[in-house]
Amino acid sequence: MAVPKKKTSKSRKNMRRAHDFLTAPAASTCPQCKAPKLPHRACPSCGTYKGKEVIKAEDL
C-alpha cells in the first residue's frame, strides 16, 4: 500500500484545492424587457434573441 513519506502541508493542500470552487453563472440583461438572462440564449421572459422574436410570448 502506498503511504506518503511526508505530511502534506496546509499550504500545499489548499493550493491543490484552489480551483475546486463553484462560480455563479454570468447573467446579462435583456435589451428588450431588462430581465436577467444567460448570455447567448433567448430571453425566457419575452422570447427575443438579438432583437428578433424566436420564441412566441404566448408559449412562455
Biotite code that builds the C-alpha atoms (Angstrom):
import biotite.structure as struc

atoms = struc.array([
    struc.Atom([0.000, 0.000, 0.000], chain_id="A", res_id=1, res_name="MET", atom_name="CA", element="C"),
    struc.Atom([1.300, 3.445, -0.908], chain_id="A", res_id=2, res_name="ALA", atom_name="CA", element="C"),
    struc.Atom([1.951, 5.640, 2.110], chain_id="A", res_id=3, res_name="VAL", atom_name="CA", element="C"),
    struc.Atom([3.119, 9.254, 1.860], chain_id="A", res_id=4, res_name="PRO", atom_name="CA", element="C"),
    struc.Atom([6.614, 9.855, 3.162], chain_id="A", res_id=5, res_name="LYS", atom_name="CA", element="C"),
    struc.Atom([5.886, 13.379, 4.422], chain_id="A", res_id=6, res_name="LYS", atom_name="CA", element="C"),
    struc.Atom([2.768, 15.112, 5.679], chain_id="A", res_id=7, res_name="LYS", atom_name="CA", element="C"),
    struc.Atom([1.067, 17.361, 3.116], chain_id="A", res_id=8, res_name="THR", atom_name="CA", element="C"),
    struc.Atom([1.195, 20.882, 4.484], chain_id="A", res_id=9, res_name="SER", atom_name="CA", element="C"),
    struc.Atom([-1.893, 23.086, 4.769], chain_id="A", res_id=10, res_name="LYS", atom_name="CA", element="C"),
    struc.Atom([-0.451, 25.427, 2.167], chain_id="A", res_id=11, res_name="SER", atom_name="CA", element="C"),
    struc.Atom([0.132, 22.683, -0.395], chain_id="A", res_id=12, res_name="ARG", atom_name="CA", element="C"),
    struc.Atom([-3.269, 21.135, 0.303], chain_id="A", res_id=13, res_name="LYS", atom_name="CA", element="C"),
    struc.Atom([-5.013, 24.489, -0.185], chain_id="A", res_id=14, res_name="ASN", atom_name="CA", element="C"),
    struc.Atom([-3.042, 25.254, -3.359], chain_id="A", res_id=15, res_name="MET", atom_name="CA", element="C"),
    struc.Atom([-4.192, 21.930, -4.797], chain_id="A", res_id=16, res_name="ARG", atom_name="CA", element="C"),
    struc.Atom([-7.796, 22.755, -3.948], chain_id="A", res_id=17, res_name="ARG", atom_name="CA", element="C"),
    struc.Atom([-7.620, 26.327, -5.262], chain_id="A", res_id=18, res_name="ALA", atom_name="CA", element="C"),
    struc.Atom([-9.682, 25.540, -8.385], chain_id="A", res_id=19, res_name="HIS", atom_name="CA", element="C"),
    struc.Atom([-12.294, 23.409, -6.600], chain_id="A", res_id=20, res_name="ASP", atom_name="CA", element="C"),
    struc.Atom([-14.883, 26.097, -6.013], chain_id="A", res_id=21, res_name="PHE", atom_name="CA", element="C"),
    struc.Atom([-18.236, 26.944, -7.549], chain_id="A", res_id=22, res_name="LEU", atom_name="CA", element="C"),
    struc.Atom([-18.788, 30.064, -9.597], chain_id="A", res_id=23, res_name="THR", atom_name="CA", element="C"),
    struc.Atom([-22.153, 31.683, -10.175], chain_id="A", res_id=24, res_name="ALA", atom_name="CA", element="C"),
    struc.Atom([-23.297, 31.684, -13.805], chain_id="A", res_id=25, res_name="PRO", atom_name="CA", element="C"),
    struc.Atom([-22.879, 35.011, -15.567], chain_id="A", res_id=26, res_name="ALA", atom_name="CA", element="C"),
    struc.Atom([-26.100, 36.936, -16.094], chain_id="A", res_id=27, res_name="ALA", atom_name="CA", element="C"),
    struc.Atom([-26.786, 39.718, -18.545], chain_id="A", res_id=28, res_name="SER", atom_name="CA", element="C"),
    struc.Atom([-29.882, 41.831, -19.007], chain_id="A", res_id=29, res_name="THR", atom_name="CA", element="C"),
    struc.Atom([-32.300, 41.541, -21.888], chain_id="A", res_id=30, res_name="CYS", atom_name="CA", element="C"),
    struc.Atom([-32.249, 44.729, -24.012], chain_id="A", res_id=31, res_name="PRO", atom_name="CA", element="C"),
    struc.Atom([-35.999, 44.428, -24.674], chain_id="A", res_id=32, res_name="GLN", atom_name="CA", element="C"),
    struc.Atom([-37.527, 43.756, -21.246], chain_id="A", res_id=33, res_name="CYS", atom_name="CA", element="C"),
    struc.Atom([-34.490, 44.296, -18.952], chain_id="A", res_id=34, res_name="LYS", atom_name="CA", element="C"),
    struc.Atom([-34.993, 40.872, -17.318], chain_id="A", res_id=35, res_name="ALA", atom_name="CA", element="C"),
    struc.Atom([-31.913, 38.840, -16.313], chain_id="A", res_id=36, res_name="PRO", atom_name="CA", element="C"),
    struc.Atom([-30.946, 36.140, -18.805], chain_id="A", res_id=37, res_name="LYS", atom_name="CA", element="C"),
    struc.Atom([-27.998, 33.906, -19.604], chain_id="A", res_id=38, res_name="LEU", atom_name="CA", element="C"),
    struc.Atom([-25.673, 35.228, -22.315], chain_id="A", res_id=39, res_name="PRO", atom_name="CA", element="C"),
    struc.Atom([-26.062, 33.871, -25.878], chain_id="A", res_id=40, res_name="HIS", atom_name="CA", element="C"),
    struc.Atom([-29.526, 32.492, -25.118], chain_id="A", res_id=41, res_name="ARG", atom_name="CA", element="C"),
    struc.Atom([-33.066, 33.637, -25.821], chain_id="A", res_id=42, res_name="ALA", atom_name="CA", element="C"),
    struc.Atom([-34.718, 35.663, -23.071], chain_id="A", res_id=43, res_name="CYS", atom_name="CA", element="C"),
    struc.Atom([-37.035, 33.412, -21.046], chain_id="A", res_id=44, res_name="PRO", atom_name="CA", element="C"),
    struc.Atom([-39.479, 36.223, -20.235], chain_id="A", res_id=45, res_name="SER", atom_name="CA", element="C"),
    struc.Atom([-40.019, 37.903, -23.633], chain_id="A", res_id=46, res_name="CYS", atom_name="CA", element="C"),
    struc.Atom([-38.612, 35.258, -26.032], chain_id="A", res_id=47, res_name="GLY", atom_name="CA", element="C"),
    struc.Atom([-36.290, 37.524, -28.029], chain_id="A", res_id=48, res_name="THR", atom_name="CA", element="C"),
    struc.Atom([-32.704, 36.990, -29.124], chain_id="A", res_id=49, res_name="TYR", atom_name="CA", element="C"),
    struc.Atom([-30.633, 39.724, -30.803], chain_id="A", res_id=50, res_name="LYS", atom_name="CA", element="C"),
    struc.Atom([-33.739, 41.854, -31.277], chain_id="A", res_id=51, res_name="GLY", atom_name="CA", element="C"),
    struc.Atom([-35.791, 39.132, -33.013], chain_id="A", res_id=52, res_name="LYS", atom_name="CA", element="C"),
    struc.Atom([-38.607, 37.082, -31.505], chain_id="A", res_id=53, res_name="GLU", atom_name="CA", element="C"),
    struc.Atom([-37.504, 33.447, -31.586], chain_id="A", res_id=54, res_name="VAL", atom_name="CA", element="C"),
    struc.Atom([-39.959, 32.028, -29.026], chain_id="A", res_id=55, res_name="ILE", atom_name="CA", element="C"),
    struc.Atom([-43.585, 33.102, -29.046], chain_id="A", res_id=56, res_name="LYS", atom_name="CA", element="C"),
    struc.Atom([-44.544, 35.079, -25.950], chain_id="A", res_id=57, res_name="ALA", atom_name="CA", element="C"),
    struc.Atom([-47.793, 33.057, -25.598], chain_id="A", res_id=58, res_name="GLU", atom_name="CA", element="C"),
    struc.Atom([-45.783, 29.825, -25.161], chain_id="A", res_id=59, res_name="ASP", atom_name="CA", element="C"),
    struc.Atom([-43.966, 31.262, -22.124], chain_id="A", res_id=60, res_name="LEU", atom_name="CA", element="C"),
])
